[in-house]
Each structure stands twice: as structure tokens, then as C-alpha cells.
Amino acid sequence: MAHRFDDLLLIIEMGVVEPPFLLDFGKAYLDHDPDYGEVVMNEWEELGQEMFEGDWQTVKDLLSALRDYGIYYYDAKLGNIMLR
């Protein structure tokens, strides 16, 4: 399946996927990291550890790779990120 994108409009067309995948960019920010504060980020970290258990570091590595492209993604949950 061909994927299309537009750098000017900052959009990506995606299609049907199989694991591993990342879905739903509803809580993504481009080119800036929102300031959620220390308390919220600590809670986010704890939730991530609970949801992804031993895979949490892999998810964090994925999110770090997105940041390298200027994408700050904060909707890490099992319905949006599937590793297997």
C-alpha cells in the first residue's frame, strides 16, 4: 500500500497496518514539547510502566525516535502502540 504525505500541510496518509505499529496522533505535537509539568509526567511514566510492563523502554525508545523528527507523542497506550 502506498503511503502519501505533504510536508507543506504536515499530513500523512496511513493505511491498514500489522504489528508493530503506532496509531492515532491525536496527542502529538510538532516541533515543540508541551510543558505538562513534573507531576503529570511522573504519572504518565507510571501508567506507561503498568501498561507496557517489560516493553516500556522499547516504547520510550520509539517515542524518542519520533522526537528526533520533531514529533512529540503523548498517547502511548495499548490501543495505539502495538509491538507484536
Gaussian input, Z-matrix of N, CA and C with variables (Angstrom, degrees):
# hf/3-21g

backbone

0 1
 N
 C     1     B1
 C     2     B2     1     A1
 N     3     B3     2     A2     1     D1
 C     4     B4     3     A3     2     D2
 C     5     B5     4     A4     3     D3
 N     6     B6     5     A5     4     D4
 C     7     B7     6     A6     5     D5
 C     8     B8     7     A7     6     D6
 N     9     B9     8     A8     7     D7
 C    10    B10     9     A9     8     D8
 C    11    B11    10    A10     9     D9
 N    12    B12    11    A11    10    D10
 C    13    B13    12    A12    11    D11
 C    14    B14    13    A13    12    D12
 N    15    B15    14    A14    13    D13
 C    16    B16    15    A15    14    D14
 C    17    B17    16    A16    15    D15
 N    18    B18    17    A17    16    D16
 C    19    B19    18    A18    17    D17
 C    20    B20    19    A19    18    D18
 N    21    B21    20    A20    19    D19
 C    22    B22    21    A21    20    D20
 C    23    B23    22    A22    21    D21
 N    24    B24    23    A23    22    D22
 C    25    B25    24    A24    23    D23
 C    26    B26    25    A25    24    D24
 N    27    B27    26    A26    25    D25
 C    28    B28    27    A27    26    D26
 C    29    B29    28    A28    27    D27
 N    30    B30    29    A29    28    D28
 C    31    B31    30    A30    29    D29
 C    32    B32    31    A31    30    D30
 N    33    B33    32    A32    31    D31
 C    34    B34    33    A33    32    D32
 C    35    B35    34    A34    33    D33
 N    36    B36    35    A35    34    D34
 C    37    B37    36    A36    35    D35
 C    38    B38    37    A37    36    D36
 N    39    B39    38    A38    37    D37
 C    40    B40    39    A39    38    D38
 C    41    B41    40    A40    39    D39
 N    42    B42    41    A41    40    D40
 C    43    B43    42    A42    41    D41
 C    44    B44    43    A43    42    D42
 N    45    B45    44    A44    43    D43
 C    46    B46    45    A45    44    D44
 C    47    B47    46    A46    45    D45
 N    48    B48    47    A47    46    D46
 C    49    B49    48    A48    47    D47
 C    50    B50    49    A49    48    D48
 N    51    B51    50    A50    49    D49
 C    52    B52    51    A51    50    D50
 C    53    B53    52    A52    51    D51
 N    54    B54    53    A53    52    D52
 C    55    B55    54    A54    53    D53
 C    56    B56    55    A55    54    D54
 N    57    B57    56    A56    55    D55
 C    58    B58    57    A57    56    D56
 C    59    B59    58    A58    57    D57
 N    60    B60    59    A59    58    D58
 C    61    B61    60    A60    59    D59
 C    62    B62    61    A61    60    D60
 N    63    B63    62    A62    61    D61
 C    64    B64    63    A63    62    D62
 C    65    B65    64    A64    63    D63
 N    66    B66    65    A65    64    D64
 C    67    B67    66    A66    65    D65
 C    68    B68    67    A67    66    D66
 N    69    B69    68    A68    67    D67
 C    70    B70    69    A69    68    D68
 C    71    B71    70    A70    69    D69
 N    72    B72    71    A71    70    D70
 C    73    B73    72    A72    71    D71
 C    74    B74    73    A73    72    D72
 N    75    B75    74    A74    73    D73
 C    76    B76    75    A75    74    D74
 C    77    B77    76    A76    75    D75
 N    78    B78    77    A77    76    D76
 C    79    B79    78    A78    77    D77
 C    80    B80    79    A79    78    D78
 N    81    B81    80    A80    79    D79
 C    82    B82    81    A81    80    D80
 C    83    B83    82    A82    81    D81
 N    84    B84    83    A83    82    D82
 C    85    B85    84    A84    83    D83
 C    86    B86    85    A85    84    D84
 N    87    B87    86    A86    85    D85
 C    88    B88    87    A87    86    D86
 C    89    B89    88    A88    87    D87
 N    90    B90    89    A89    88    D88
 C    91    B91    90    A90    89    D89
 C    92    B92    91    A91    90    D90
 N    93    B93    92    A92    91    D91
 C    94    B94    93    A93    92    D92
 C    95    B95    94    A94    93    D93
 N    96    B96    95    A95    94    D94
 C    97    B97    96    A96    95    D95
 C    98    B98    97    A97    96    D96
 N    99    B99    98    A98    97    D97
 C   100   B100    99    A99    98    D98
 C   101   B101   100   A100    99    D99
 N   102   B102   101   A101   100   D100
 C   103   B103   102   A102   101   D101
 C   104   B104   103   A103   102   D102
 N   105   B105   104   A104   103   D103
 C   106   B106   105   A105   104   D104
 C   107   B107   106   A106   105   D105
 N   108   B108   107   A107   106   D106
 C   109   B109   108   A108   107   D107
 C   110   B110   109   A109   108   D108
 N   111   B111   110   A110   109   D109
 C   112   B112   111   A111   110   D110
 C   113   B113   112   A112   111   D111
 N   114   B114   113   A113   112   D112
 C   115   B115   114   A114   113   D113
 C   116   B116   115   A115   114   D114
 N   117   B117   116   A116   115   D115
 C   118   B118   117   A117   116   D116
 C   119   B119   118   A118   117   D117
 N   120   B120   119   A119   118   D118
 C   121   B121   120   A120   119   D119
 C   122   B122   121   A121   120   D120
 N   123   B123   122   A122   121   D121
 C   124   B124   123   A123   122   D122
 C   125   B125   124   A124   123   D123
 N   126   B126   125   A125   124   D124
 C   127   B127   126   A126   125   D125
 C   128   B128   127   A127   126   D126
 N   129   B129   128   A128   127   D127
 C   130   B130   129   A129   128   D128
 C   131   B131   130   A130   129   D129
 N   132   B132   131   A131   130   D130
 C   133   B133   132   A132   131   D131
 C   134   B134   133   A133   132   D132
 N   135   B135   134   A134   133   D133
 C   136   B136   135   A135   134   D134
 C   137   B137   136   A136   135   D135
 N   138   B138   137   A137   136   D136
 C   139   B139   138   A138   137   D137
 C   140   B140   139   A139   138   D138
 N   141   B141   140   A140   139   D139
 C   142   B142   141   A141   140   D140
 C   143   B143   142   A142   141   D141
 N   144   B144   143   A143   142   D142
 C   145   B145   144   A144   143   D143
 C   146   B146   145   A145   144   D144
 N   147   B147   146   A146   145   D145
 C   148   B148   147   A147   146   D146
 C   149   B149   148   A148   147   D147
 N   150   B150   149   A149   148   D148
 C   151   B151   150   A150   149   D149
 C   152   B152   151   A151   150   D150
 N   153   B153   152   A152   151   D151
 C   154   B154   153   A153   152   D152
 C   155   B155   154   A154   153   D153
 N   156   B156   155   A155   154   D154
 C   157   B157   156   A156   155   D155
 C   158   B158   157   A157   156   D156
 N   159   B159   158   A158   157   D157
 C   160   B160   159   A159   158   D158
 C   161   B161   160   A160   159   D159
 N   162   B162   161   A161   160   D160
 C   163   B163   162   A162   161   D161
 C   164   B164   163   A163   162   D162
 N   165   B165   164   A164   163   D163
 C   166   B166   165   A165   164   D164
 C   167   B167   166   A166   165   D165
 N   168   B168   167   A167   166   D166
 C   169   B169   168   A168   167   D167
 C   170   B170   169   A169   168   D168
 N   171   B171   170   A170   169   D169
 C   172   B172   171   A171   170   D170
 C   173   B173   172   A172   171   D171
 N   174   B174   173   A173   172   D172
 C   175   B175   174   A174   173   D173
 C   176   B176   175   A175   174   D174
 N   177   B177   176   A176   175   D175
 C   178   B178   177   A177   176   D176
 C   179   B179   178   A178   177   D177
 N   180   B180   179   A179   178   D178
 C   181   B181   180   A180   179   D179
 C   182   B182   181   A181   180   D180
 N   183   B183   182   A182   181   D181
 C   184   B184   183   A183   182   D182
 C   185   B185   184   A184   183   D183
 N   186   B186   185   A185   184   D184
 C   187   B187   186   A186   185   D185
 C   188   B188   187   A187   186   D186
 N   189   B189   188   A188   187   D187
 C   190   B190   189   A189   188   D188
 C   191   B191   190   A190   189   D189
 N   192   B192   191   A191   190   D190
 C   193   B193   192   A192   191   D191
 C   194   B194   193   A193   192   D192
 N   195   B195   194   A194   193   D193
 C   196   B196   195   A195   194   D194
 C   197   B197   196   A196   195   D195
 N   198   B198   197   A197   196   D196
 C   199   B199   198   A198   197   D197
 C   200   B200   199   A199   198   D198
 N   201   B201   200   A200   199   D199
 C   202   B202   201   A201   200   D200
 C   203   B203   202   A202   201   D201
 N   204   B204   203   A203   202   D202
 C   205   B205   204   A204   203   D203
 C   206   B206   205   A205   204   D204
 N   207   B207   206   A206   205   D205
 C   208   B208   207   A207   206   D206
 C   209   B209   208   A208   207   D207
 N   210   B210   209   A209   208   D208
 C   211   B211   210   A210   209   D209
 C   212   B212   211   A211   210   D210
 N   213   B213   212   A212   211   D211
 C   214   B214   213   A213   212   D212
 C   215   B215   214   A214   213   D213
 N   216   B216   215   A215   214   D214
 C   217   B217   216   A216   215   D215
 C   218   B218   217   A217   216   D216
 N   219   B219   218   A218   217   D217
 C   220   B220   219   A219   218   D218
 C   221   B221   220   A220   219   D219
 N   222   B222   221   A221   220   D220
 C   223   B223   222   A222   221   D221
 C   224   B224   223   A223   222   D222
 N   225   B225   224   A224   223   D223
 C   226   B226   225   A225   224   D224
 C   227   B227   226   A226   225   D225
 N   228   B228   227   A227   226   D226
 C   229   B229   228   A228   227   D227
 C   230   B230   229   A229   228   D228
 N   231   B231   230   A230   229   D229
 C   232   B232   231   A231   230   D230
 C   233   B233   232   A232   231   D231
 N   234   B234   233   A233   232   D232
 C   235   B235   234   A234   233   D233
 C   236   B236   235   A235   234   D234
 N   237   B237   236   A236   235   D235
 C   238   B238   237   A237   236   D236
 C   239   B239   238   A238   237   D237
 N   240   B240   239   A239   238   D238
 C   241   B241   240   A240   239   D239
 C   242   B242   241   A241   240   D240
 N   243   B243   242   A242   241   D241
 C   244   B244   243   A243   242   D242
 C   245   B245   244   A244   243   D243
 N   246   B246   245   A245   244   D244
 C   247   B247   246   A246   245   D245
 C   248   B248   247   A247   246   D246
 N   249   B249   248   A248   247   D247
 C   250   B250   249   A249   248   D248
 C   251   B251   250   A250   249   D249

   B1=1.4383
   B2=1.5256
   B3=1.3002
   B4=1.4544
   B5=1.5259
   B6=1.2949
   B7=1.4641
   B8=1.5248
   B9=1.3197
   B10=1.4530
   B11=1.5256
   B12=1.3245
   B13=1.4546
   B14=1.5163
   B15=1.3152
   B16=1.4624
   B17=1.5189
   B18=1.3280
   B19=1.4686
   B20=1.5267
   B21=1.3170
   B22=1.4596
   B23=1.5286
   B24=1.3233
   B25=1.4663
   B26=1.5298
   B27=1.3289
   B28=1.4653
   B29=1.5295
   B30=1.3482
   B31=1.4506
   B32=1.5164
   B33=1.3148
   B34=1.4565
   B35=1.5244
   B36=1.3162
   B37=1.4547
   B38=1.5216
   B39=1.3202
   B40=1.4616
   B41=1.5171
   B42=1.3105
   B43=1.4570
   B44=1.5151
   B45=1.3063
   B46=1.4595
   B47=1.5227
   B48=1.3271
   B49=1.4595
   B50=1.5207
   B51=1.3130
   B52=1.4536
   B53=1.5210
   B54=1.3396
   B55=1.4724
   B56=1.5221
   B57=1.3133
   B58=1.4669
   B59=1.5233
   B60=1.3317
   B61=1.4436
   B62=1.5148
   B63=1.3307
   B64=1.4584
   B65=1.5175
   B66=1.3309
   B67=1.4654
   B68=1.5153
   B69=1.3029
   B70=1.4620
   B71=1.5256
   B72=1.3001
   B73=1.4583
   B74=1.5264
   B75=1.3361
   B76=1.4576
   B77=1.5163
   B78=1.3106
   B79=1.4634
   B80=1.5241
   B81=1.3182
   B82=1.4607
   B83=1.5283
   B84=1.2900
   B85=1.4626
   B86=1.5117
   B87=1.3234
   B88=1.4571
   B89=1.5120
   B90=1.3170
   B91=1.4620
   B92=1.5249
   B93=1.3127
   B94=1.4687
   B95=1.5296
   B96=1.2887
   B97=1.4538
   B98=1.5272
   B99=1.3264
   B100=1.4672
   B101=1.5225
   B102=1.2950
   B103=1.4598
   B104=1.5280
   B105=1.3318
   B106=1.4621
   B107=1.5184
   B108=1.3015
   B109=1.4559
   B110=1.5183
   B111=1.3048
   B112=1.4681
   B113=1.5223
   B114=1.3221
   B115=1.4702
   B116=1.5245
   B117=1.3280
   B118=1.4604
   B119=1.5185
   B120=1.3151
   B121=1.4642
   B122=1.5195
   B123=1.3240
   B124=1.4649
   B125=1.5276
   B126=1.3355
   B127=1.4667
   B128=1.5288
   B129=1.3329
   B130=1.4607
   B131=1.5314
   B132=1.3118
   B133=1.4699
   B134=1.5282
   B135=1.3225
   B136=1.4628
   B137=1.5270
   B138=1.3280
   B139=1.4653
   B140=1.5277
   B141=1.3183
   B142=1.4581
   B143=1.5113
   B144=1.3154
   B145=1.4600
   B146=1.5209
   B147=1.3361
   B148=1.4564
   B149=1.5299
   B150=1.3149
   B151=1.4638
   B152=1.5230
   B153=1.3233
   B154=1.4528
   B155=1.5184
   B156=1.3228
   B157=1.4673
   B158=1.5244
   B159=1.3106
   B160=1.4568
   B161=1.5187
   B162=1.3248
   B163=1.4627
   B164=1.5241
   B165=1.3315
   B166=1.4570
   B167=1.5274
   B168=1.3281
   B169=1.4646
   B170=1.5245
   B171=1.3209
   B172=1.4665
   B173=1.5230
   B174=1.3311
   B175=1.4717
   B176=1.5246
   B177=1.3200
   B178=1.4694
   B179=1.5260
   B180=1.3282
   B181=1.4659
   B182=1.5279
   B183=1.3325
   B184=1.4595
   B185=1.5237
   B186=1.3260
   B187=1.4596
   B188=1.5279
   B189=1.3168
   B190=1.4624
   B191=1.5337
   B192=1.3341
   B193=1.4647
   B194=1.5272
   B195=1.3344
   B196=1.4655
   B197=1.5284
   B198=1.3359
   B199=1.4700
   B200=1.5216
   B201=1.3331
   B202=1.4667
   B203=1.5324
   B204=1.3400
   B205=1.4671
   B206=1.5270
   B207=1.3248
   B208=1.4524
   B209=1.5169
   B210=1.3434
   B211=1.4686
   B212=1.5260
   B213=1.3185
   B214=1.4653
   B215=1.5224
   B216=1.3264
   B217=1.4676
   B218=1.5272
   B219=1.3418
   B220=1.4625
   B221=1.5209
   B222=1.3254
   B223=1.4538
   B224=1.5153
   B225=1.3228
   B226=1.4593
   B227=1.5273
   B228=1.3289
   B229=1.4628
   B230=1.5176
   B231=1.3161
   B232=1.4634
   B233=1.5264
   B234=1.3264
   B235=1.4430
   B236=1.5145
   B237=1.3344
   B238=1.4531
   B239=1.5164
   B240=1.3173
   B241=1.4692
   B242=1.5180
   B243=1.3235
   B244=1.4587
   B245=1.5067
   B246=1.3021
   B247=1.4568
   B248=1.5212
   B249=1.3086
   B250=1.4781
   B251=1.4979
   A1=108.24
   A2=116.15
   A3=120.85
   A4=110.41
   A5=115.18
   A6=120.50
   A7=107.98
   A8=115.82
   A9=120.06
   A10=108.76
   A11=114.09
   A12=120.07
   A13=108.93
   A14=114.72
   A15=120.49
   A16=107.73
   A17=115.96
   A18=120.72
   A19=112.26
   A20=117.25
   A21=120.46
   A22=111.41
   A23=117.10
   A24=121.50
   A25=112.90
   A26=116.78
   A27=122.76
   A28=111.43
   A29=116.44
   A30=121.21
   A31=110.28
   A32=114.86
   A33=122.72
   A34=107.12
   A35=117.59
   A36=121.45
   A37=107.79
   A38=116.25
   A39=120.21
   A40=109.28
   A41=116.26
   A42=121.60
   A43=111.44
   A44=116.06
   A45=122.81
   A46=109.09
   A47=115.95
   A48=120.74
   A49=111.12
   A50=115.25
   A51=123.84
   A52=107.39
   A53=118.06
   A54=120.14
   A55=110.91
   A56=118.24
   A57=127.47
   A58=110.85
   A59=116.71
   A60=120.86
   A61=111.58
   A62=114.18
   A63=123.78
   A64=106.67
   A65=116.94
   A66=122.12
   A67=111.49
   A68=115.96
   A69=124.23
   A70=112.46
   A71=115.42
   A72=120.91
   A73=111.66
   A74=116.99
   A75=121.48
   A76=113.61
   A77=117.91
   A78=121.50
   A79=110.00
   A80=114.97
   A81=120.94
   A82=108.73
   A83=114.79
   A84=121.83
   A85=107.80
   A86=116.43
   A87=121.25
   A88=110.25
   A89=114.36
   A90=123.21
   A91=115.61
   A92=118.50
   A93=119.16
   A94=109.26
   A95=115.37
   A96=123.11
   A97=107.59
   A98=118.48
   A99=119.42
   A100=111.08
   A101=116.44
   A102=121.28
   A103=109.15
   A104=115.74
   A105=120.82
   A106=112.41
   A107=117.17
   A108=120.83
   A109=111.89
   A110=114.82
   A111=121.87
   A112=112.32
   A113=118.36
   A114=121.31
   A115=110.36
   A116=117.25
   A117=121.09
   A118=110.47
   A119=117.75
   A120=120.34
   A121=111.89
   A122=117.81
   A123=120.32
   A124=110.78
   A125=116.68
   A126=120.62
   A127=110.32
   A128=116.85
   A129=121.77
   A130=110.46
   A131=116.15
   A132=121.48
   A133=110.60
   A134=117.40
   A135=121.44
   A136=111.46
   A137=116.96
   A138=120.28
   A139=111.01
   A140=116.51
   A141=120.60
   A142=112.09
   A143=117.09
   A144=121.15
   A145=111.01
   A146=116.97
   A147=120.68
   A148=111.63
   A149=117.07
   A150=121.33
   A151=112.85
   A152=116.17
   A153=120.37
   A154=113.46
   A155=117.10
   A156=123.10
   A157=111.04
   A158=118.26
   A159=122.27
   A160=114.57
   A161=117.58
   A162=121.71
   A163=113.01
   A164=118.12
   A165=120.76
   A166=112.27
   A167=117.61
   A168=119.41
   A169=110.64
   A170=117.92
   A171=121.33
   A172=110.12
   A173=116.57
   A174=120.76
   A175=110.07
   A176=117.10
   A177=120.07
   A178=111.26
   A179=117.40
   A180=120.71
   A181=110.66
   A182=116.76
   A183=121.25
   A184=110.58
   A185=117.03
   A186=121.19
   A187=111.18
   A188=116.39
   A189=121.07
   A190=110.47
   A191=116.93
   A192=120.52
   A193=110.29
   A194=117.31
   A195=120.06
   A196=110.83
   A197=116.74
   A198=120.60
   A199=111.30
   A200=116.15
   A201=119.97
   A202=111.22
   A203=116.62
   A204=122.09
   A205=112.01
   A206=117.59
   A207=121.23
   A208=113.96
   A209=117.35
   A210=122.25
   A211=108.12
   A212=116.24
   A213=122.31
   A214=107.43
   A215=116.35
   A216=123.89
   A217=110.42
   A218=116.27
   A219=120.03
   A220=113.16
   A221=117.64
   A222=120.38
   A223=109.90
   A224=115.04
   A225=120.94
   A226=109.19
   A227=115.27
   A228=121.12
   A229=107.57
   A230=115.36
   A231=119.94
   A232=113.06
   A233=118.64
   A234=120.64
   A235=114.43
   A236=117.37
   A237=121.62
   A238=113.95
   A239=116.86
   A240=120.36
   A241=107.60
   A242=115.74
   A243=119.81
   A244=108.73
   A245=116.13
   A246=121.31
   A247=112.78
   A248=116.97
   A249=120.43
   A250=110.34
   D1=129.73
   D2=179.09
   D3=-77.52
   D4=138.65
   D5=176.37
   D6=-109.20
   D7=139.30
   D8=-179.67
   D9=-119.87
   D10=156.71
   D11=179.08
   D12=-150.74
   D13=164.56
   D14=177.62
   D15=-140.06
   D16=111.09
   D17=-178.96
   D18=-65.64
   D19=-32.80
   D20=-179.26
   D21=-70.28
   D22=-44.88
   D23=-179.44
   D24=-85.05
   D25=-9.82
   D26=-178.20
   D27=57.87
   D28=47.84
   D29=178.07
   D30=-125.34
   D31=153.32
   D32=177.61
   D33=-131.99
   D34=130.96
   D35=173.46
   D36=-93.84
   D37=126.85
   D38=-179.68
   D39=-119.16
   D40=158.83
   D41=179.36
   D42=-124.13
   D43=-161.90
   D44=179.64
   D45=-65.17
   D46=137.04
   D47=-175.83
   D48=-128.02
   D49=163.16
   D50=172.00
   D51=-124.97
   D52=154.45
   D53=-179.58
   D54=-57.38
   D55=143.62
   D56=-0.21
   D57=-80.71
   D58=146.64
   D59=178.85
   D60=-152.09
   D61=163.53
   D62=176.08
   D63=-131.49
   D64=123.87
   D65=-177.51
   D66=-120.28
   D67=164.69
   D68=168.35
   D69=60.76
   D70=95.69
   D71=178.93
   D72=-95.53
   D73=29.45
   D74=-179.13
   D75=-62.61
   D76=-31.56
   D77=179.00
   D78=-111.77
   D79=48.36
   D80=178.17
   D81=-115.66
   D82=145.32
   D83=178.70
   D84=-123.87
   D85=142.12
   D86=179.70
   D87=-105.04
   D88=130.12
   D89=171.29
   D90=67.88
   D91=3.07
   D92=172.83
   D93=-152.49
   D94=144.63
   D95=179.90
   D96=-96.98
   D97=115.84
   D98=-178.39
   D99=-65.88
   D100=149.93
   D101=-179.81
   D102=-94.09
   D103=94.06
   D104=178.83
   D105=-83.55
   D106=-15.81
   D107=-178.51
   D108=90.42
   D109=159.14
   D110=-174.01
   D111=-64.48
   D112=-42.05
   D113=-177.43
   D114=-62.88
   D115=-47.90
   D116=-179.19
   D117=-63.59
   D118=-42.28
   D119=-179.64
   D120=-66.95
   D121=-35.46
   D122=176.06
   D123=-64.90
   D124=-41.05
   D125=177.11
   D126=-64.26
   D127=-41.54
   D128=178.30
   D129=-60.28
   D130=-42.17
   D131=178.59
   D132=-62.41
   D133=-45.76
   D134=179.66
   D135=-63.09
   D136=-43.20
   D137=178.56
   D138=-62.98
   D139=-41.69
   D140=178.16
   D141=-60.99
   D142=-42.86
   D143=178.35
   D144=-62.89
   D145=-40.48
   D146=178.92
   D147=-66.47
   D148=-46.47
   D149=-176.33
   D150=-68.28
   D151=-47.76
   D152=-171.25
   D153=-98.16
   D154=-7.78
   D155=178.48
   D156=46.64
   D157=-120.98
   D158=-175.68
   D159=-68.18
   D160=-13.24
   D161=179.91
   D162=-92.41
   D163=-0.24
   D164=-175.43
   D165=-58.08
   D166=-40.87
   D167=-179.96
   D168=-64.29
   D169=-37.08
   D170=176.67
   D171=-62.34
   D172=-43.27
   D173=177.78
   D174=-62.49
   D175=-44.19
   D176=178.90
   D177=-62.79
   D178=-36.10
   D179=176.52
   D180=-65.01
   D181=-39.66
   D182=176.48
   D183=-62.17
   D184=-46.17
   D185=179.94
   D186=-63.83
   D187=-35.30
   D188=176.78
   D189=-65.86
   D190=-39.27
   D191=177.92
   D192=-64.42
   D193=-38.28
   D194=176.50
   D195=-62.76
   D196=-39.15
   D197=179.19
   D198=-60.71
   D199=-33.36
   D200=177.41
   D201=-59.77
   D202=-24.58
   D203=177.70
   D204=-98.68
   D205=7.94
   D206=178.68
   D207=82.06
   D208=19.35
   D209=179.17
   D210=-110.09
   D211=119.97
   D212=-179.76
   D213=-109.45
   D214=105.86
   D215=-170.11
   D216=-108.50
   D217=124.88
   D218=-177.02
   D219=-127.65
   D220=29.85
   D221=177.17
   D222=-117.97
   D223=45.96
   D224=-179.29
   D225=-75.27
   D226=104.26
   D227=174.73
   D228=-148.67
   D229=164.98
   D230=-173.14
   D231=-60.00
   D232=-30.58
   D233=178.57
   D234=-73.21
   D235=-17.85
   D236=-176.49
   D237=-108.19
   D238=-23.22
   D239=-179.73
   D240=-127.62
   D241=117.66
   D242=176.21
   D243=-123.94
   D244=121.46
   D245=-176.57
   D246=-89.63
   D247=-26.97
   D248=-179.10
   D249=-128.09

